């Protein structure tokens, strides 16, 4: 079965790109939307409800501070392979021209690192691993937050 990425490449007759030449910010550009799609799909599958409620929940999960927290959890629990951690670090070290208005630069860089990793996994046709990491991270954070209550 083809991944979404492979289907898009084939349908539009796109030449295969060498991921080794992609900049971390380019990977993050793609990863931002892949992460957003994963979160939107989760919310959709949880059942119909008011769009405003879904949008607020989506925004809470995709904002830079939430992405930074998810990345910290994945790293802290040693859930990333060496290669995945390397792509996270590359994204975190990238120097974006701007940063989110509701996040500090440290949070924004961690979020960019996560997006870079997700983009890399998607573009290397490992979207299943990207989904798995999101599942592990979201579940871990939910457990962690319940323990705080």
Chimera marker file (.cmm) of the C-alpha trace (Angstrom):
<marker_set name="trace">
<marker id="1" x="0.000" y="0.000" z="0.000" r="1" g="1" b="0" radius="0.5"/>
<marker id="2" x="1.349" y="3.411" z="-0.956" r="1" g="1" b="0" radius="0.5"/>
<marker id="3" x="1.729" y="6.250" z="1.515" r="1" g="1" b="0" radius="0.5"/>
<marker id="4" x="-0.010" y="9.559" z="0.885" r="1" g="1" b="0" radius="0.5"/>
<marker id="5" x="3.358" y="11.022" z="-0.075" r="1" g="1" b="0" radius="0.5"/>
<marker id="6" x="3.976" y="8.288" z="-2.666" r="1" g="1" b="0" radius="0.5"/>
<marker id="7" x="0.477" y="8.738" z="-4.093" r="1" g="1" b="0" radius="0.5"/>
<marker id="8" x="1.003" y="12.492" z="-4.458" r="1" g="1" b="0" radius="0.5"/>
<marker id="9" x="4.391" y="11.972" z="-6.130" r="1" g="1" b="0" radius="0.5"/>
<marker id="10" x="2.900" y="9.462" z="-8.554" r="1" g="1" b="0" radius="0.5"/>
<marker id="11" x="-0.324" y="11.325" z="-9.315" r="1" g="1" b="0" radius="0.5"/>
<marker id="12" x="1.489" y="14.579" z="-10.071" r="1" g="1" b="0" radius="0.5"/>
<marker id="13" x="4.498" y="12.874" z="-11.705" r="1" g="1" b="0" radius="0.5"/>
<marker id="14" x="6.854" y="14.608" z="-9.305" r="1" g="1" b="0" radius="0.5"/>
<marker id="15" x="10.557" y="13.823" z="-9.352" r="1" g="1" b="0" radius="0.5"/>
<marker id="16" x="11.867" y="12.117" z="-6.225" r="1" g="1" b="0" radius="0.5"/>
<marker id="17" x="13.766" y="14.602" z="-4.058" r="1" g="1" b="0" radius="0.5"/>
<marker id="18" x="16.897" y="13.752" z="-2.107" r="1" g="1" b="0" radius="0.5"/>
<marker id="19" x="15.985" y="14.266" z="1.544" r="1" g="1" b="0" radius="0.5"/>
<marker id="20" x="19.648" y="14.791" z="2.405" r="1" g="1" b="0" radius="0.5"/>
<marker id="21" x="19.483" y="18.136" z="0.582" r="1" g="1" b="0" radius="0.5"/>
<marker id="22" x="16.321" y="19.369" z="2.320" r="1" g="1" b="0" radius="0.5"/>
<marker id="23" x="16.860" y="22.087" z="4.890" r="1" g="1" b="0" radius="0.5"/>
<marker id="24" x="15.463" y="21.543" z="8.384" r="1" g="1" b="0" radius="0.5"/>
<marker id="25" x="13.074" y="24.463" z="7.888" r="1" g="1" b="0" radius="0.5"/>
<marker id="26" x="11.774" y="22.913" z="4.656" r="1" g="1" b="0" radius="0.5"/>
<marker id="27" x="11.137" y="19.645" z="6.504" r="1" g="1" b="0" radius="0.5"/>
<marker id="28" x="9.414" y="21.623" z="9.284" r="1" g="1" b="0" radius="0.5"/>
<marker id="29" x="7.284" y="23.417" z="6.665" r="1" g="1" b="0" radius="0.5"/>
<marker id="30" x="5.895" y="20.043" z="5.582" r="1" g="1" b="0" radius="0.5"/>
<marker id="31" x="5.889" y="18.516" z="9.076" r="1" g="1" b="0" radius="0.5"/>
<marker id="32" x="3.789" y="21.355" z="10.492" r="1" g="1" b="0" radius="0.5"/>
<marker id="33" x="0.942" y="20.416" z="8.178" r="1" g="1" b="0" radius="0.5"/>
<marker id="34" x="1.350" y="16.667" z="8.622" r="1" g="1" b="0" radius="0.5"/>
<marker id="35" x="1.169" y="17.109" z="12.413" r="1" g="1" b="0" radius="0.5"/>
<marker id="36" x="-1.891" y="19.344" z="11.983" r="1" g="1" b="0" radius="0.5"/>
<marker id="37" x="-3.547" y="16.686" z="9.808" r="1" g="1" b="0" radius="0.5"/>
<marker id="38" x="-2.849" y="13.978" z="12.388" r="1" g="1" b="0" radius="0.5"/>
<marker id="39" x="-4.425" y="16.101" z="15.145" r="1" g="1" b="0" radius="0.5"/>
<marker id="40" x="-7.429" y="17.064" z="12.988" r="1" g="1" b="0" radius="0.5"/>
<marker id="41" x="-7.995" y="13.410" z="12.088" r="1" g="1" b="0" radius="0.5"/>
<marker id="42" x="-7.906" y="12.396" z="15.756" r="1" g="1" b="0" radius="0.5"/>
<marker id="43" x="-10.444" y="15.088" z="16.616" r="1" g="1" b="0" radius="0.5"/>
<marker id="44" x="-12.704" y="14.112" z="13.717" r="1" g="1" b="0" radius="0.5"/>
<marker id="45" x="-12.642" y="10.454" z="14.753" r="1" g="1" b="0" radius="0.5"/>
<marker id="46" x="-13.678" y="11.398" z="18.289" r="1" g="1" b="0" radius="0.5"/>
<marker id="47" x="-17.092" y="12.266" z="16.886" r="1" g="1" b="0" radius="0.5"/>
<marker id="48" x="-19.078" y="15.208" z="15.644" r="1" g="1" b="0" radius="0.5"/>
<marker id="49" x="-19.283" y="18.258" z="17.840" r="1" g="1" b="0" radius="0.5"/>
<marker id="50" x="-19.351" y="21.987" z="17.382" r="1" g="1" b="0" radius="0.5"/>
<marker id="51" x="-16.667" y="23.208" z="15.027" r="1" g="1" b="0" radius="0.5"/>
<marker id="52" x="-15.603" y="25.946" z="17.444" r="1" g="1" b="0" radius="0.5"/>
<marker id="53" x="-14.903" y="23.306" z="20.116" r="1" g="1" b="0" radius="0.5"/>
<marker id="54" x="-12.866" y="21.186" z="17.694" r="1" g="1" b="0" radius="0.5"/>
<marker id="55" x="-10.939" y="24.228" z="16.508" r="1" g="1" b="0" radius="0.5"/>
<marker id="56" x="-10.052" y="25.275" z="20.067" r="1" g="1" b="0" radius="0.5"/>
<marker id="57" x="-8.910" y="21.761" z="20.950" r="1" g="1" b="0" radius="0.5"/>
<marker id="58" x="-6.873" y="21.567" z="17.726" r="1" g="1" b="0" radius="0.5"/>
<marker id="59" x="-5.268" y="24.923" z="18.435" r="1" g="1" b="0" radius="0.5"/>
<marker id="60" x="-4.353" y="23.818" z="21.961" r="1" g="1" b="0" radius="0.5"/>
<marker id="61" x="-2.597" y="20.732" z="20.571" r="1" g="1" b="0" radius="0.5"/>
<marker id="62" x="-0.747" y="22.301" z="17.639" r="1" g="1" b="0" radius="0.5"/>
<marker id="63" x="0.516" y="25.496" z="19.279" r="1" g="1" b="0" radius="0.5"/>
<marker id="64" x="4.262" y="25.746" z="19.728" r="1" g="1" b="0" radius="0.5"/>
<marker id="65" x="4.175" y="25.221" z="23.503" r="1" g="1" b="0" radius="0.5"/>
<marker id="66" x="2.211" y="21.957" z="23.119" r="1" g="1" b="0" radius="0.5"/>
<marker id="67" x="4.526" y="20.728" z="20.372" r="1" g="1" b="0" radius="0.5"/>
<marker id="68" x="7.556" y="21.613" z="22.509" r="1" g="1" b="0" radius="0.5"/>
<marker id="69" x="6.098" y="19.674" z="25.442" r="1" g="1" b="0" radius="0.5"/>
<marker id="70" x="5.418" y="16.672" z="23.207" r="1" g="1" b="0" radius="0.5"/>
<marker id="71" x="8.984" y="16.787" z="21.852" r="1" g="1" b="0" radius="0.5"/>
<marker id="72" x="10.426" y="16.997" z="25.373" r="1" g="1" b="0" radius="0.5"/>
<marker id="73" x="8.362" y="13.974" z="26.403" r="1" g="1" b="0" radius="0.5"/>
<marker id="74" x="9.524" y="11.899" z="23.431" r="1" g="1" b="0" radius="0.5"/>
<marker id="75" x="13.143" y="12.793" z="24.136" r="1" g="1" b="0" radius="0.5"/>
<marker id="76" x="12.853" y="12.343" z="27.889" r="1" g="1" b="0" radius="0.5"/>
<marker id="77" x="11.365" y="8.873" z="27.488" r="1" g="1" b="0" radius="0.5"/>
<marker id="78" x="13.978" y="7.910" z="24.879" r="1" g="1" b="0" radius="0.5"/>
<marker id="79" x="11.271" y="7.127" z="22.329" r="1" g="1" b="0" radius="0.5"/>
<marker id="80" x="13.235" y="8.468" z="19.353" r="1" g="1" b="0" radius="0.5"/>
<marker id="81" x="15.790" y="6.513" z="17.396" r="1" g="1" b="0" radius="0.5"/>
<marker id="82" x="19.239" y="8.067" z="16.945" r="1" g="1" b="0" radius="0.5"/>
<marker id="83" x="18.280" y="9.169" z="13.420" r="1" g="1" b="0" radius="0.5"/>
<marker id="84" x="14.993" y="10.689" z="14.607" r="1" g="1" b="0" radius="0.5"/>
<marker id="85" x="16.708" y="12.553" z="17.445" r="1" g="1" b="0" radius="0.5"/>
<marker id="86" x="19.216" y="13.892" z="14.915" r="1" g="1" b="0" radius="0.5"/>
<marker id="87" x="16.440" y="15.333" z="12.720" r="1" g="1" b="0" radius="0.5"/>
<marker id="88" x="14.773" y="16.809" z="15.799" r="1" g="1" b="0" radius="0.5"/>
<marker id="89" x="18.068" y="18.503" z="16.761" r="1" g="1" b="0" radius="0.5"/>
<marker id="90" x="18.572" y="19.807" z="13.222" r="1" g="1" b="0" radius="0.5"/>
<marker id="91" x="15.130" y="21.402" z="13.282" r="1" g="1" b="0" radius="0.5"/>
<marker id="92" x="15.619" y="22.767" z="16.789" r="1" g="1" b="0" radius="0.5"/>
<marker id="93" x="18.934" y="24.351" z="15.765" r="1" g="1" b="0" radius="0.5"/>
<marker id="94" x="17.531" y="25.964" z="12.607" r="1" g="1" b="0" radius="0.5"/>
<marker id="95" x="17.334" y="29.734" z="12.618" r="1" g="1" b="0" radius="0.5"/>
<marker id="96" x="13.829" y="30.765" z="11.501" r="1" g="1" b="0" radius="0.5"/>
<marker id="97" x="13.283" y="34.369" z="10.456" r="1" g="1" b="0" radius="0.5"/>
<marker id="98" x="10.426" y="34.754" z="12.935" r="1" g="1" b="0" radius="0.5"/>
<marker id="99" x="8.764" y="32.882" z="15.760" r="1" g="1" b="0" radius="0.5"/>
<marker id="100" x="5.238" y="32.344" z="17.057" r="1" g="1" b="0" radius="0.5"/>
<marker id="101" x="3.746" y="35.351" z="18.790" r="1" g="1" b="0" radius="0.5"/>
<marker id="102" x="2.420" y="33.200" z="21.656" r="1" g="1" b="0" radius="0.5"/>
<marker id="103" x="5.643" y="31.271" z="22.343" r="1" g="1" b="0" radius="0.5"/>
<marker id="104" x="9.154" y="32.030" z="23.450" r="1" g="1" b="0" radius="0.5"/>
<marker id="105" x="12.065" y="31.297" z="21.162" r="1" g="1" b="0" radius="0.5"/>
<marker id="106" x="13.034" y="28.151" z="23.109" r="1" g="1" b="0" radius="0.5"/>
<marker id="107" x="9.547" y="26.654" z="22.793" r="1" g="1" b="0" radius="0.5"/>
<marker id="108" x="9.376" y="27.692" z="19.161" r="1" g="1" b="0" radius="0.5"/>
<marker id="109" x="12.669" y="25.975" z="18.349" r="1" g="1" b="0" radius="0.5"/>
<marker id="110" x="11.588" y="22.763" z="20.090" r="1" g="1" b="0" radius="0.5"/>
<marker id="111" x="8.331" y="22.872" z="18.116" r="1" g="1" b="0" radius="0.5"/>
<marker id="112" x="10.301" y="23.425" z="14.908" r="1" g="1" b="0" radius="0.5"/>
<marker id="113" x="12.422" y="20.401" z="15.815" r="1" g="1" b="0" radius="0.5"/>
<marker id="114" x="9.304" y="18.255" z="16.189" r="1" g="1" b="0" radius="0.5"/>
<marker id="115" x="7.910" y="19.546" z="12.897" r="1" g="1" b="0" radius="0.5"/>
<marker id="116" x="11.229" y="18.834" z="11.170" r="1" g="1" b="0" radius="0.5"/>
<marker id="117" x="11.145" y="15.260" z="12.474" r="1" g="1" b="0" radius="0.5"/>
<marker id="118" x="7.514" y="14.745" z="11.413" r="1" g="1" b="0" radius="0.5"/>
<marker id="119" x="8.269" y="16.214" z="7.979" r="1" g="1" b="0" radius="0.5"/>
<marker id="120" x="11.281" y="13.962" z="7.577" r="1" g="1" b="0" radius="0.5"/>
<marker id="121" x="9.296" y="10.860" z="8.513" r="1" g="1" b="0" radius="0.5"/>
<marker id="122" x="6.463" y="11.784" z="6.141" r="1" g="1" b="0" radius="0.5"/>
<marker id="123" x="8.783" y="12.554" z="3.218" r="1" g="1" b="0" radius="0.5"/>
<marker id="124" x="10.738" y="9.343" z="3.791" r="1" g="1" b="0" radius="0.5"/>
<marker id="125" x="7.444" y="7.426" z="3.540" r="1" g="1" b="0" radius="0.5"/>
<marker id="126" x="7.323" y="6.591" z="7.238" r="1" g="1" b="0" radius="0.5"/>
<marker id="127" x="4.126" y="8.407" z="8.079" r="1" g="1" b="0" radius="0.5"/>
<marker id="128" x="3.161" y="5.437" z="10.251" r="1" g="1" b="0" radius="0.5"/>
<marker id="129" x="6.103" y="6.202" z="12.524" r="1" g="1" b="0" radius="0.5"/>
<marker id="130" x="5.082" y="9.869" z="12.671" r="1" g="1" b="0" radius="0.5"/>
<marker id="131" x="1.596" y="8.806" z="13.741" r="1" g="1" b="0" radius="0.5"/>
<marker id="132" x="3.040" y="6.368" z="16.285" r="1" g="1" b="0" radius="0.5"/>
<marker id="133" x="5.229" y="9.075" z="17.842" r="1" g="1" b="0" radius="0.5"/>
<marker id="134" x="2.257" y="11.432" z="18.077" r="1" g="1" b="0" radius="0.5"/>
<marker id="135" x="0.213" y="8.694" z="19.741" r="1" g="1" b="0" radius="0.5"/>
<marker id="136" x="2.974" y="7.884" z="22.241" r="1" g="1" b="0" radius="0.5"/>
<marker id="137" x="3.589" y="11.542" z="23.001" r="1" g="1" b="0" radius="0.5"/>
<marker id="138" x="-0.047" y="12.545" z="23.376" r="1" g="1" b="0" radius="0.5"/>
<marker id="139" x="-0.814" y="9.516" z="25.558" r="1" g="1" b="0" radius="0.5"/>
<marker id="140" x="2.247" y="10.135" z="27.704" r="1" g="1" b="0" radius="0.5"/>
<marker id="141" x="1.407" y="13.790" z="28.203" r="1" g="1" b="0" radius="0.5"/>
<marker id="142" x="-2.207" y="12.963" z="29.074" r="1" g="1" b="0" radius="0.5"/>
<marker id="143" x="-1.012" y="10.511" z="31.728" r="1" g="1" b="0" radius="0.5"/>
<marker id="144" x="1.538" y="13.022" z="33.015" r="1" g="1" b="0" radius="0.5"/>
<marker id="145" x="-1.090" y="15.794" z="33.219" r="1" g="1" b="0" radius="0.5"/>
<marker id="146" x="-3.588" y="13.514" z="35.036" r="1" g="1" b="0" radius="0.5"/>
<marker id="147" x="-0.920" y="12.711" z="37.612" r="1" g="1" b="0" radius="0.5"/>
<marker id="148" x="-0.481" y="16.456" z="38.257" r="1" g="1" b="0" radius="0.5"/>
<marker id="149" x="-4.190" y="16.871" z="39.061" r="1" g="1" b="0" radius="0.5"/>
<link id1="1" id2="2" r="1" g="1" b="0" radius="0.2"/>
<link id1="2" id2="3" r="1" g="1" b="0" radius="0.2"/>
<link id1="3" id2="4" r="1" g="1" b="0" radius="0.2"/>
<link id1="4" id2="5" r="1" g="1" b="0" radius="0.2"/>
<link id1="5" id2="6" r="1" g="1" b="0" radius="0.2"/>
<link id1="6" id2="7" r="1" g="1" b="0" radius="0.2"/>
<link id1="7" id2="8" r="1" g="1" b="0" radius="0.2"/>
<link id1="8" id2="9" r="1" g="1" b="0" radius="0.2"/>
<link id1="9" id2="10" r="1" g="1" b="0" radius="0.2"/>
<link id1="10" id2="11" r="1" g="1" b="0" radius="0.2"/>
<link id1="11" id2="12" r="1" g="1" b="0" radius="0.2"/>
<link id1="12" id2="13" r="1" g="1" b="0" radius="0.2"/>
<link id1="13" id2="14" r="1" g="1" b="0" radius="0.2"/>
<link id1="14" id2="15" r="1" g="1" b="0" radius="0.2"/>
<link id1="15" id2="16" r="1" g="1" b="0" radius="0.2"/>
<link id1="16" id2="17" r="1" g="1" b="0" radius="0.2"/>
<link id1="17" id2="18" r="1" g="1" b="0" radius="0.2"/>
<link id1="18" id2="19" r="1" g="1" b="0" radius="0.2"/>
<link id1="19" id2="20" r="1" g="1" b="0" radius="0.2"/>
<link id1="20" id2="21" r="1" g="1" b="0" radius="0.2"/>
<link id1="21" id2="22" r="1" g="1" b="0" radius="0.2"/>
<link id1="22" id2="23" r="1" g="1" b="0" radius="0.2"/>
<link id1="23" id2="24" r="1" g="1" b="0" radius="0.2"/>
<link id1="24" id2="25" r="1" g="1" b="0" radius="0.2"/>
<link id1="25" id2="26" r="1" g="1" b="0" radius="0.2"/>
<link id1="26" id2="27" r="1" g="1" b="0" radius="0.2"/>
<link id1="27" id2="28" r="1" g="1" b="0" radius="0.2"/>
<link id1="28" id2="29" r="1" g="1" b="0" radius="0.2"/>
<link id1="29" id2="30" r="1" g="1" b="0" radius="0.2"/>
<link id1="30" id2="31" r="1" g="1" b="0" radius="0.2"/>
<link id1="31" id2="32" r="1" g="1" b="0" radius="0.2"/>
<link id1="32" id2="33" r="1" g="1" b="0" radius="0.2"/>
<link id1="33" id2="34" r="1" g="1" b="0" radius="0.2"/>
<link id1="34" id2="35" r="1" g="1" b="0" radius="0.2"/>
<link id1="35" id2="36" r="1" g="1" b="0" radius="0.2"/>
<link id1="36" id2="37" r="1" g="1" b="0" radius="0.2"/>
<link id1="37" id2="38" r="1" g="1" b="0" radius="0.2"/>
<link id1="38" id2="39" r="1" g="1" b="0" radius="0.2"/>
<link id1="39" id2="40" r="1" g="1" b="0" radius="0.2"/>
<link id1="40" id2="41" r="1" g="1" b="0" radius="0.2"/>
<link id1="41" id2="42" r="1" g="1" b="0" radius="0.2"/>
<link id1="42" id2="43" r="1" g="1" b="0" radius="0.2"/>
<link id1="43" id2="44" r="1" g="1" b="0" radius="0.2"/>
<link id1="44" id2="45" r="1" g="1" b="0" radius="0.2"/>
<link id1="45" id2="46" r="1" g="1" b="0" radius="0.2"/>
<link id1="46" id2="47" r="1" g="1" b="0" radius="0.2"/>
<link id1="47" id2="48" r="1" g="1" b="0" radius="0.2"/>
<link id1="48" id2="49" r="1" g="1" b="0" radius="0.2"/>
<link id1="49" id2="50" r="1" g="1" b="0" radius="0.2"/>
<link id1="50" id2="51" r="1" g="1" b="0" radius="0.2"/>
<link id1="51" id2="52" r="1" g="1" b="0" radius="0.2"/>
<link id1="52" id2="53" r="1" g="1" b="0" radius="0.2"/>
<link id1="53" id2="54" r="1" g="1" b="0" radius="0.2"/>
<link id1="54" id2="55" r="1" g="1" b="0" radius="0.2"/>
<link id1="55" id2="56" r="1" g="1" b="0" radius="0.2"/>
<link id1="56" id2="57" r="1" g="1" b="0" radius="0.2"/>
<link id1="57" id2="58" r="1" g="1" b="0" radius="0.2"/>
<link id1="58" id2="59" r="1" g="1" b="0" radius="0.2"/>
<link id1="59" id2="60" r="1" g="1" b="0" radius="0.2"/>
<link id1="60" id2="61" r="1" g="1" b="0" radius="0.2"/>
<link id1="61" id2="62" r="1" g="1" b="0" radius="0.2"/>
<link id1="62" id2="63" r="1" g="1" b="0" radius="0.2"/>
<link id1="63" id2="64" r="1" g="1" b="0" radius="0.2"/>
<link id1="64" id2="65" r="1" g="1" b="0" radius="0.2"/>
<link id1="65" id2="66" r="1" g="1" b="0" radius="0.2"/>
<link id1="66" id2="67" r="1" g="1" b="0" radius="0.2"/>
<link id1="67" id2="68" r="1" g="1" b="0" radius="0.2"/>
<link id1="68" id2="69" r="1" g="1" b="0" radius="0.2"/>
<link id1="69" id2="70" r="1" g="1" b="0" radius="0.2"/>
<link id1="70" id2="71" r="1" g="1" b="0" radius="0.2"/>
<link id1="71" id2="72" r="1" g="1" b="0" radius="0.2"/>
<link id1="72" id2="73" r="1" g="1" b="0" radius="0.2"/>
<link id1="73" id2="74" r="1" g="1" b="0" radius="0.2"/>
<link id1="74" id2="75" r="1" g="1" b="0" radius="0.2"/>
<link id1="75" id2="76" r="1" g="1" b="0" radius="0.2"/>
<link id1="76" id2="77" r="1" g="1" b="0" radius="0.2"/>
<link id1="77" id2="78" r="1" g="1" b="0" radius="0.2"/>
<link id1="78" id2="79" r="1" g="1" b="0" radius="0.2"/>
<link id1="79" id2="80" r="1" g="1" b="0" radius="0.2"/>
<link id1="80" id2="81" r="1" g="1" b="0" radius="0.2"/>
<link id1="81" id2="82" r="1" g="1" b="0" radius="0.2"/>
<link id1="82" id2="83" r="1" g="1" b="0" radius="0.2"/>
<link id1="83" id2="84" r="1" g="1" b="0" radius="0.2"/>
<link id1="84" id2="85" r="1" g="1" b="0" radius="0.2"/>
<link id1="85" id2="86" r="1" g="1" b="0" radius="0.2"/>
<link id1="86" id2="87" r="1" g="1" b="0" radius="0.2"/>
<link id1="87" id2="88" r="1" g="1" b="0" radius="0.2"/>
<link id1="88" id2="89" r="1" g="1" b="0" radius="0.2"/>
<link id1="89" id2="90" r="1" g="1" b="0" radius="0.2"/>
<link id1="90" id2="91" r="1" g="1" b="0" radius="0.2"/>
<link id1="91" id2="92" r="1" g="1" b="0" radius="0.2"/>
<link id1="92" id2="93" r="1" g="1" b="0" radius="0.2"/>
<link id1="93" id2="94" r="1" g="1" b="0" radius="0.2"/>
<link id1="94" id2="95" r="1" g="1" b="0" radius="0.2"/>
<link id1="95" id2="96" r="1" g="1" b="0" radius="0.2"/>
<link id1="96" id2="97" r="1" g="1" b="0" radius="0.2"/>
<link id1="97" id2="98" r="1" g="1" b="0" radius="0.2"/>
<link id1="98" id2="99" r="1" g="1" b="0" radius="0.2"/>
<link id1="99" id2="100" r="1" g="1" b="0" radius="0.2"/>
<link id1="100" id2="101" r="1" g="1" b="0" radius="0.2"/>
<link id1="101" id2="102" r="1" g="1" b="0" radius="0.2"/>
<link id1="102" id2="103" r="1" g="1" b="0" radius="0.2"/>
<link id1="103" id2="104" r="1" g="1" b="0" radius="0.2"/>
<link id1="104" id2="105" r="1" g="1" b="0" radius="0.2"/>
<link id1="105" id2="106" r="1" g="1" b="0" radius="0.2"/>
<link id1="106" id2="107" r="1" g="1" b="0" radius="0.2"/>
<link id1="107" id2="108" r="1" g="1" b="0" radius="0.2"/>
<link id1="108" id2="109" r="1" g="1" b="0" radius="0.2"/>
<link id1="109" id2="110" r="1" g="1" b="0" radius="0.2"/>
<link id1="110" id2="111" r="1" g="1" b="0" radius="0.2"/>
<link id1="111" id2="112" r="1" g="1" b="0" radius="0.2"/>
<link id1="112" id2="113" r="1" g="1" b="0" radius="0.2"/>
<link id1="113" id2="114" r="1" g="1" b="0" radius="0.2"/>
<link id1="114" id2="115" r="1" g="1" b="0" radius="0.2"/>
<link id1="115" id2="116" r="1" g="1" b="0" radius="0.2"/>
<link id1="116" id2="117" r="1" g="1" b="0" radius="0.2"/>
<link id1="117" id2="118" r="1" g="1" b="0" radius="0.2"/>
<link id1="118" id2="119" r="1" g="1" b="0" radius="0.2"/>
<link id1="119" id2="120" r="1" g="1" b="0" radius="0.2"/>
<link id1="120" id2="121" r="1" g="1" b="0" radius="0.2"/>
<link id1="121" id2="122" r="1" g="1" b="0" radius="0.2"/>
<link id1="122" id2="123" r="1" g="1" b="0" radius="0.2"/>
<link id1="123" id2="124" r="1" g="1" b="0" radius="0.2"/>
<link id1="124" id2="125" r="1" g="1" b="0" radius="0.2"/>
<link id1="125" id2="126" r="1" g="1" b="0" radius="0.2"/>
<link id1="126" id2="127" r="1" g="1" b="0" radius="0.2"/>
<link id1="127" id2="128" r="1" g="1" b="0" radius="0.2"/>
<link id1="128" id2="129" r="1" g="1" b="0" radius="0.2"/>
<link id1="129" id2="130" r="1" g="1" b="0" radius="0.2"/>
<link id1="130" id2="131" r="1" g="1" b="0" radius="0.2"/>
<link id1="131" id2="132" r="1" g="1" b="0" radius="0.2"/>
<link id1="132" id2="133" r="1" g="1" b="0" radius="0.2"/>
<link id1="133" id2="134" r="1" g="1" b="0" radius="0.2"/>
<link id1="134" id2="135" r="1" g="1" b="0" radius="0.2"/>
<link id1="135" id2="136" r="1" g="1" b="0" radius="0.2"/>
<link id1="136" id2="137" r="1" g="1" b="0" radius="0.2"/>
<link id1="137" id2="138" r="1" g="1" b="0" radius="0.2"/>
<link id1="138" id2="139" r="1" g="1" b="0" radius="0.2"/>
<link id1="139" id2="140" r="1" g="1" b="0" radius="0.2"/>
<link id1="140" id2="141" r="1" g="1" b="0" radius="0.2"/>
<link id1="141" id2="142" r="1" g="1" b="0" radius="0.2"/>
<link id1="142" id2="143" r="1" g="1" b="0" radius="0.2"/>
<link id1="143" id2="144" r="1" g="1" b="0" radius="0.2"/>
<link id1="144" id2="145" r="1" g="1" b="0" radius="0.2"/>
<link id1="145" id2="146" r="1" g="1" b="0" radius="0.2"/>
<link id1="146" id2="147" r="1" g="1" b="0" radius="0.2"/>
<link id1="147" id2="148" r="1" g="1" b="0" radius="0.2"/>
<link id1="148" id2="149" r="1" g="1" b="0" radius="0.2"/>
</marker_set>
